[in-house]
Amino acid sequence: MPVLSIIVPVFNERDTLRPVLQVVRAVDFGVPAEVLVVDDGSTDGTRDLYPALRAEMPEVRFILHAANRGKGAAVRTGIAASSGGVIVVQDADLEYDPVEIRGLLLPILRGEASVVFGSRFLRKNPVRYHKYYLGNRVLSGMISLLYGARVTDAYTCYKVFAREVLADIRLESCGFEIEAELTCKLLRRGRRIMELPISYRPRSIVEGKKIRFRDAVVGMQTLTRIRFASQRTL
């Protein structure tokens, strides 16, 4: 029975998916772990890799969406299919180092926290696009202001949860606003978010970065809507 479920949402990551999975599989997380790849309708040849990957990595589960529905939809599919007591998302690019999941996992295993975010802003990391940096800082600042809890990196990929904290939360987002939805609904439920520093290697749009300005706009709408929504609808 896995203790840790690692969900890898994938959309058009032909060049980076295998290297990411190789690193994830090589890491000793200190607990039994399962890896679930959720392909969200890739069209760049990523899906051509799966026969070989299934043979090379038989312990990895591959789930395919028939069409592209968005990162949030892929994350929700992965959560529903996972069986571990702790859940983390690992993007299928090379921006985050899977080795750092170990440090984020420890407070949960020790009973010190039930939610841990890896913050890129608690450590000096390179900034490739200042508009993305500022967008995240604004969104995180708005969440801190509206929800009364300091969050420095609401849009981090590395959100580690004890499964129990998601049991009474209904996730609905299909796009990148899943990051705002997860953060805000946890705060509305009174969950404390522990943040720990992580490293980050931002990639360029040419290299495959997909988040755009419109995603920040949707994120702002999401965090505002959840703040003033009735508790029973969360």
Residue frames relative to the residue before (quaternion, step in Angstrom):
aa qw qx qy qz dx dy dz
M 1.0000 0.0000 0.0000 0.0000 0.00 0.00 0.00
P 0.3651 -0.7507 0.4978 0.2352 3.63 -0.59 1.06
V 0.3604 -0.6943 0.5793 0.2290 3.52 -1.18 0.67
L 0.7829 0.2462 -0.0940 0.5636 3.55 1.05 -0.88
S 0.1303 -0.7594 0.6335 0.0706 3.56 -0.96 0.94
I 0.1272 -0.7860 0.6037 0.0401 3.58 -0.72 1.11
I 0.1406 -0.8072 0.5721 0.0369 3.55 -0.48 1.25
V 0.1079 -0.8038 0.5849 0.0153 3.56 -0.73 1.12
P 0.1420 -0.7909 0.5900 0.0785 3.63 -0.19 1.21
V 0.0916 -0.8223 0.5616 -0.0114 3.57 -0.85 0.99
F 0.1707 0.7371 -0.6501 0.0706 3.53 -1.07 0.83
N 0.8449 -0.1296 0.0324 0.5179 3.54 -0.52 1.26
E 0.4115 0.6838 -0.4891 0.3520 3.56 0.63 1.21
R 0.0398 0.8588 -0.5078 0.0548 3.56 0.94 0.95
D 0.7407 0.4456 -0.2399 0.4419 3.59 0.91 -0.90
T 0.7808 0.3735 -0.1795 0.4677 3.60 1.07 -0.60
L 0.5212 0.6767 -0.4223 0.3036 3.61 1.11 -0.45
R 0.6825 0.4791 -0.3139 0.4540 3.60 0.76 -0.93
P 0.6642 0.4915 -0.3354 0.4526 3.69 0.78 -0.84
V 0.6380 0.5201 -0.3362 0.4575 3.61 0.98 -0.79
L 0.6812 0.4841 -0.2955 0.4630 3.58 0.86 -0.94
Q 0.6178 0.5422 -0.3486 0.4503 3.59 1.03 -0.70
V 0.6662 0.4809 -0.3064 0.4807 3.59 0.95 -0.83
V 0.6449 0.5293 -0.3264 0.4443 3.60 0.88 -0.93
R 0.6903 0.4855 -0.2805 0.4573 3.58 0.90 -0.90
A 0.6740 0.5087 -0.2929 0.4484 3.57 1.16 -0.57
V 0.5923 0.5951 -0.3640 0.4030 3.59 1.21 -0.42
D 0.2886 -0.7139 0.6107 0.1846 3.54 -1.07 0.82
F 0.1786 -0.8218 0.5361 0.0735 3.57 -0.27 1.27
G 0.5063 -0.6736 0.4065 0.3532 3.58 1.28 -0.12
V 0.7476 0.2270 -0.1570 0.6040 3.59 1.32 -0.08
P 0.6051 -0.5295 0.4215 0.4193 3.61 -1.17 0.35
A 0.0586 -0.8190 0.5705 -0.0177 3.58 -0.89 0.98
E 0.1777 -0.7414 0.6336 0.1317 3.53 -1.23 0.56
V 0.2219 -0.7597 0.5997 0.1184 3.56 -1.18 0.67
L 0.0545 -0.7945 0.6048 -0.0068 3.55 -0.80 1.08
V 0.1641 -0.7736 0.6084 0.0662 3.55 -0.65 1.17
V 0.0713 -0.7869 0.6125 0.0229 3.59 -0.78 1.04
D 0.1689 -0.7979 0.5747 0.0668 3.56 -0.35 1.28
D 0.2202 -0.8182 0.5258 0.0748 3.53 -0.58 1.22
G 0.7797 -0.3790 0.1881 0.4616 3.55 0.63 1.16
S 0.1243 0.8267 -0.5378 0.1086 3.61 0.97 0.80
T 0.1367 -0.8058 0.5743 0.0470 3.56 -1.09 0.80
D 0.5851 0.6252 -0.3460 0.3835 3.61 1.29 0.04
G 0.6766 -0.4567 0.3004 0.4933 3.58 1.26 0.09
T 0.3991 0.7185 -0.4776 0.3105 3.59 1.28 -0.02
R 0.6752 0.5202 -0.3066 0.4238 3.58 0.90 -0.88
D 0.5720 0.5838 -0.3812 0.4320 3.58 1.20 -0.39
L 0.6152 0.5742 -0.3399 0.4199 3.59 1.23 -0.45
Y 0.5852 0.6724 -0.3615 0.2734 3.58 1.05 -0.72
P 0.6086 0.5358 -0.3948 0.4320 3.67 0.89 -0.59
A 0.6887 0.4621 -0.2813 0.4826 3.59 0.92 -0.89
L 0.6518 0.5162 -0.3225 0.4524 3.59 0.98 -0.81
R 0.6293 0.5309 -0.3403 0.4543 3.59 1.01 -0.74
A 0.6717 0.4823 -0.2937 0.4795 3.57 1.02 -0.77
E 0.6922 0.4861 -0.2627 0.4643 3.57 1.03 -0.85
M 0.7970 0.1775 -0.0447 0.5755 3.56 1.08 -0.82
P 0.0606 -0.8662 0.4943 0.0423 3.60 0.59 1.08
E 0.6416 0.5373 -0.3331 0.4343 3.60 1.15 -0.45
V 0.5987 0.5524 -0.3600 0.4547 3.60 1.25 -0.27
R 0.2884 -0.7496 0.5716 0.1679 3.57 -0.97 0.89
F 0.1479 -0.7875 0.5955 0.0581 3.56 -0.93 0.95
I 0.0480 -0.7874 0.6142 -0.0224 3.55 -0.73 1.14
L 0.1570 -0.8238 0.5429 0.0430 3.58 -0.75 1.06
H 0.2871 -0.7083 0.6185 0.1827 3.55 -0.93 0.96
A 0.5241 -0.6538 0.4478 0.3121 3.58 -0.99 0.80
A 0.7910 0.0470 -0.0074 0.6099 3.59 1.13 -0.65
N 0.6191 -0.5509 0.4090 0.3821 3.55 -1.28 0.37
R 0.0505 -0.8150 0.5769 -0.0196 3.56 -0.75 1.12
G 0.6300 -0.5412 0.3354 0.4446 3.61 1.23 -0.26
K 0.6623 -0.5300 0.3545 0.3935 3.56 -1.24 0.52
G 0.6401 0.5437 -0.3356 0.4267 3.57 0.92 -0.85
A 0.6433 0.5160 -0.3181 0.4676 3.56 0.99 -0.82
A 0.6542 0.5082 -0.3128 0.4647 3.58 1.00 -0.81
V 0.6417 0.5130 -0.3209 0.4712 3.58 0.99 -0.80
R 0.6623 0.5035 -0.3117 0.4590 3.59 0.92 -0.85
T 0.6189 0.5239 -0.3379 0.4778 3.59 1.05 -0.72
G 0.6684 0.5111 -0.2979 0.4508 3.56 0.93 -0.90
I 0.6400 0.5182 -0.3279 0.4629 3.58 0.96 -0.83
A 0.6737 0.5083 -0.2962 0.4473 3.58 0.91 -0.94
A 0.7244 0.4372 -0.2414 0.4752 3.59 1.06 -0.74
S 0.5911 0.6103 -0.3604 0.3849 3.60 1.22 -0.36
S 0.2419 -0.7903 0.5500 0.1201 3.57 -1.24 0.45
G 0.5100 0.6675 -0.4146 0.3499 3.60 1.25 -0.04
G 0.5426 -0.6245 0.4612 0.3208 3.54 -1.24 0.45
V 0.7399 0.2383 -0.1626 0.6076 3.58 1.30 -0.30
I 0.1536 -0.8057 0.5711 0.0325 3.56 -0.93 0.95
V 0.0486 0.7671 -0.6391 0.0283 3.55 -1.11 0.80
V 0.3242 -0.7164 0.5827 0.2055 3.55 -1.20 0.60
Q 0.0902 -0.7681 0.6329 0.0367 3.56 -1.04 0.90
D 0.3461 -0.7423 0.5306 0.2183 3.60 -0.50 1.12
A 0.4761 -0.7056 0.4638 0.2457 3.55 -1.12 0.74
D 0.5453 0.5542 -0.4349 0.4544 3.56 1.05 0.76
L 0.5561 -0.6202 0.4360 0.3406 3.58 -1.19 -0.23
E 0.3543 0.7591 -0.4813 0.2581 3.60 1.16 0.53
Y 0.7698 0.2860 -0.1394 0.5533 3.59 1.10 -0.73
D 0.3669 -0.7281 0.5417 0.2046 3.57 -1.10 0.73
P 0.4041 -0.7528 0.4631 0.2359 3.64 -0.42 1.17
V 0.5313 0.6277 -0.4142 0.3901 3.60 1.14 -0.47
E 0.6648 0.5408 -0.3050 0.4153 3.59 1.04 -0.75
I 0.4699 0.6554 -0.4543 0.3786 3.60 1.23 -0.14
R 0.5831 0.6047 -0.3766 0.3906 3.60 1.04 -0.71
G 0.6972 0.4740 -0.2776 0.4605 3.57 0.86 -0.94
L 0.6558 0.5027 -0.3109 0.4697 3.58 1.08 -0.69
L 0.6373 0.5518 -0.3102 0.4395 3.56 1.15 -0.63
L 0.5970 0.6442 -0.3534 0.3219 3.57 1.00 -0.85
P 0.6686 0.4960 -0.3445 0.4339 3.68 0.77 -0.82
I 0.6399 0.5109 -0.3312 0.4689 3.58 1.10 -0.64
L 0.6608 0.5001 -0.3072 0.4679 3.59 0.94 -0.85
R 0.6926 0.4648 -0.2705 0.4807 3.59 1.10 -0.66
G 0.4870 -0.6773 0.4246 0.3518 3.58 1.26 -0.15
E 0.4642 0.6972 -0.4304 0.3363 3.59 1.24 0.33
A 0.7910 0.0507 -0.0048 0.6096 3.58 1.22 -0.44
S 0.2991 -0.7339 0.5715 0.2129 3.55 -1.27 0.32
V 0.7537 0.1924 -0.1309 0.6146 3.57 1.34 -0.26
V 0.0209 0.7920 -0.6087 0.0411 3.58 -0.83 1.00
F 0.1458 -0.7692 0.6179 0.0720 3.57 -0.88 1.00
G 0.3158 -0.7003 0.6012 0.2199 3.54 -1.11 0.71
S 0.1580 -0.8260 0.5378 0.0602 3.60 -0.45 1.18
R 0.3663 -0.7338 0.5396 0.1903 3.53 -0.86 1.06
F 0.6942 0.4985 -0.2615 0.4486 3.57 1.23 -0.41
L 0.5802 0.5417 -0.3904 0.4665 3.57 1.26 0.18
R 0.7155 0.2666 -0.2108 0.6104 3.55 1.35 0.19
K 0.5207 -0.6270 0.4670 0.3429 3.58 -1.08 0.58
N 0.0633 0.7902 -0.6012 0.1009 3.54 -0.63 1.20
P 0.5848 -0.5846 0.4082 0.3867 3.62 -1.10 0.48
V 0.2241 -0.7380 0.6215 0.1375 3.56 -1.23 0.61
R 0.2125 -0.7958 0.5547 0.1178 3.57 -0.61 1.10
Y 0.7927 0.1051 -0.0407 0.5992 3.58 0.91 -0.89
H 0.3590 -0.7680 0.4869 0.2103 3.57 -0.44 1.18
K 0.6079 0.5545 -0.3757 0.4264 3.61 1.07 -0.55
Y 0.6362 0.4994 -0.3365 0.4823 3.61 1.07 -0.63
Y 0.6254 0.5403 -0.3253 0.4594 3.55 1.02 -0.86
L 0.6984 0.4654 -0.2730 0.4702 3.57 0.83 -1.00
G 0.6212 0.5551 -0.3400 0.4364 3.58 1.03 -0.79
N 0.6712 0.4837 -0.2906 0.4808 3.56 0.93 -0.88
R 0.6483 0.5199 -0.3225 0.4533 3.57 0.96 -0.82
V 0.6465 0.5075 -0.3181 0.4725 3.58 1.02 -0.80
L 0.6637 0.4980 -0.3076 0.4658 3.60 0.88 -0.92
S 0.6681 0.4883 -0.3001 0.4745 3.58 0.92 -0.88
G 0.6461 0.5170 -0.3183 0.4625 3.58 1.02 -0.76
M 0.6431 0.5161 -0.3225 0.4648 3.58 1.02 -0.78
I 0.6337 0.5137 -0.3301 0.4750 3.58 1.01 -0.77
S 0.6455 0.5198 -0.3218 0.4579 3.58 0.91 -0.88
L 0.6785 0.4977 -0.2863 0.4582 3.57 0.96 -0.91
L 0.7444 0.4352 -0.2324 0.4499 3.59 0.78 -1.04
Y 0.7750 0.3603 -0.1774 0.4880 3.57 1.06 -0.72
G 0.4340 -0.7491 0.4264 0.2620 3.57 1.29 0.02
A 0.6550 0.4388 -0.3277 0.5207 3.59 1.11 0.66
R 0.4290 -0.7248 0.4738 0.2574 3.58 -0.72 1.02
V 0.0710 0.7554 -0.6458 0.0856 3.54 -0.82 1.12
T 0.2333 -0.8148 0.5176 0.1171 3.59 -0.59 1.10
D 0.8119 0.1396 -0.0370 0.5656 3.61 1.11 -0.58
A 0.0910 -0.8482 0.5213 0.0211 3.56 0.43 1.26
Y 0.7408 0.4154 -0.2193 0.4803 3.59 1.10 -0.65
T 0.3120 0.7431 -0.5280 0.2677 3.57 1.13 0.53
C 0.4927 -0.6288 0.5086 0.3212 3.56 -1.14 0.62
Y 0.7185 0.4667 -0.2540 0.4488 3.57 0.92 -0.92
K 0.1781 0.7185 -0.6377 0.2130 3.49 -0.09 1.44
V 0.0892 -0.8053 0.5860 0.0086 3.58 -0.57 1.17
F 0.0536 -0.8275 0.5581 -0.0313 3.57 -0.71 1.12
A 0.3834 -0.5938 0.6362 0.3092 3.49 -1.26 0.48
R 0.5704 -0.6421 0.3809 0.3424 3.58 -0.78 1.00
E 0.6124 0.6034 -0.3451 0.3764 3.56 1.01 -0.82
V 0.6471 0.5367 -0.3436 0.4184 3.63 1.05 -0.64
L 0.6713 0.4777 -0.2974 0.4824 3.58 1.23 -0.35
A 0.4639 0.7330 -0.4207 0.2657 3.56 1.26 -0.33
D 0.7917 0.2876 -0.1531 0.5168 3.60 0.97 -0.78
I 0.5719 0.5621 -0.3862 0.4559 3.57 1.23 0.51
R 0.2233 -0.7688 0.5877 0.1169 3.56 -0.86 0.99
L 0.1716 -0.8035 0.5660 0.0678 3.58 -0.38 1.26
E 0.1178 -0.8325 0.5413 0.0058 3.56 -0.89 0.99
S 0.5655 0.6561 -0.3785 0.3264 3.59 1.12 -0.58
C 0.2690 -0.7571 0.5746 0.1559 3.54 -1.17 0.69
G 0.7554 0.3896 -0.2046 0.4854 3.58 1.08 -0.65
F 0.7928 -0.2842 0.2266 0.4892 3.56 -1.22 -0.55
E 0.5376 0.6296 -0.4066 0.3863 3.59 1.22 -0.29
I 0.4083 0.6905 -0.4804 0.3546 3.60 1.28 0.01
E 0.6100 0.5645 -0.3545 0.4285 3.60 1.10 -0.67
A 0.6733 0.4648 -0.2890 0.4971 3.58 0.96 -0.85
E 0.6454 0.5355 -0.3282 0.4346 3.58 0.94 -0.84
L 0.6553 0.5077 -0.3128 0.4637 3.58 0.87 -0.91
T 0.6811 0.5013 -0.2926 0.4464 3.56 0.80 -1.03
C 0.7305 0.4586 -0.2511 0.4394 3.56 0.76 -1.07
K 0.6715 0.4839 -0.3192 0.4616 3.59 0.94 -0.74
L 0.6014 0.5338 -0.3603 0.4728 3.58 1.10 -0.56
L 0.6694 0.4887 -0.2980 0.4736 3.58 0.94 -0.87
R 0.6420 0.5121 -0.3323 0.4638 3.60 0.99 -0.74
R 0.6742 0.4699 -0.2874 0.4920 3.58 1.17 -0.54
G 0.5575 -0.6484 0.3689 0.3643 3.57 1.29 0.12
R 0.4241 0.7040 -0.4694 0.3229 3.58 1.20 0.37
R 0.3401 -0.7191 0.5696 0.2069 3.57 -1.00 0.84
I 0.2262 -0.7749 0.5792 0.1138 3.55 -0.88 0.97
M 0.2029 -0.7527 0.6162 0.1124 3.57 -0.72 1.11
E 0.1393 -0.7876 0.5953 0.0771 3.58 -0.94 0.87
L 0.0635 -0.7776 0.6254 0.0105 3.55 -1.02 0.90
P 0.5312 -0.6540 0.4247 0.3312 3.62 -0.99 0.70
I 0.0414 -0.7697 0.6366 0.0231 3.55 -1.17 0.73
S 0.4797 -0.6297 0.5200 0.3208 3.54 -1.30 0.29
Y 0.1081 -0.7976 0.5934 0.0048 3.55 -1.22 0.50
R 0.0775 -0.7779 0.6228 0.0320 3.55 -0.95 0.93
P 0.2072 -0.8231 0.5141 0.1239 3.61 0.05 1.26
R 0.2560 -0.7515 0.5846 0.1668 3.54 -1.02 0.79
S 0.5395 -0.6315 0.4562 0.3193 3.55 -1.27 0.32
I 0.6649 -0.4675 0.3889 0.4337 3.55 -1.32 0.16
V 0.6196 0.5421 -0.3366 0.4571 3.58 1.03 -0.77
E 0.6856 0.4788 -0.2724 0.4759 3.57 1.06 -0.77
G 0.7013 -0.5012 0.2574 0.4366 3.58 1.24 -0.12
K 0.3734 0.7235 -0.5067 0.2833 3.62 1.21 0.15
K 0.2104 -0.8482 0.4828 0.0564 3.57 -0.72 1.10
I 0.5820 0.5922 -0.3961 0.3920 3.62 1.05 -0.55
R 0.1192 -0.8074 0.5777 0.0148 3.59 -1.00 0.90
F 0.7256 -0.4308 0.3035 0.4425 3.57 -1.31 0.18
R 0.6308 0.5497 -0.3456 0.4248 3.60 0.94 -0.81
D 0.6086 0.5521 -0.3570 0.4443 3.59 1.13 -0.57
A 0.6137 0.5284 -0.3451 0.4743 3.58 1.13 -0.61
V 0.6273 0.5331 -0.3314 0.4609 3.57 1.03 -0.78
V 0.6666 0.4815 -0.2992 0.4840 3.59 0.92 -0.90
G 0.6225 0.5454 -0.3326 0.4520 3.58 1.06 -0.74
M 0.6414 0.5168 -0.3154 0.4713 3.58 1.00 -0.84
Q 0.6470 0.5054 -0.3147 0.4764 3.58 0.97 -0.83
T 0.6527 0.5327 -0.3104 0.4403 3.58 0.99 -0.85
L 0.6998 0.4663 -0.2896 0.4571 3.58 0.79 -0.98
T 0.6394 0.5143 -0.3290 0.4673 3.59 1.08 -0.64
R 0.6556 0.5209 -0.3125 0.4485 3.57 0.93 -0.92
I 0.6812 0.4912 -0.2960 0.4551 3.59 0.88 -0.93
R 0.6106 0.5747 -0.3580 0.4107 3.59 1.01 -0.76
F 0.7997 0.2963 -0.1400 0.5031 3.57 0.93 -0.87
A 0.4431 0.6867 -0.4566 0.3516 3.57 1.27 0.29
S 0.5769 -0.5595 0.4586 0.3792 3.56 -1.23 0.45
Q 0.5834 -0.6147 0.4082 0.3394 3.58 -0.97 0.87
R 0.6764 0.5202 -0.3102 0.4190 3.60 0.95 -0.79
T 0.6547 0.5121 -0.3203 0.4544 3.60 1.23 -0.30
L 0.5400 0.6564 -0.3909 0.3531 3.60 1.23 -0.20
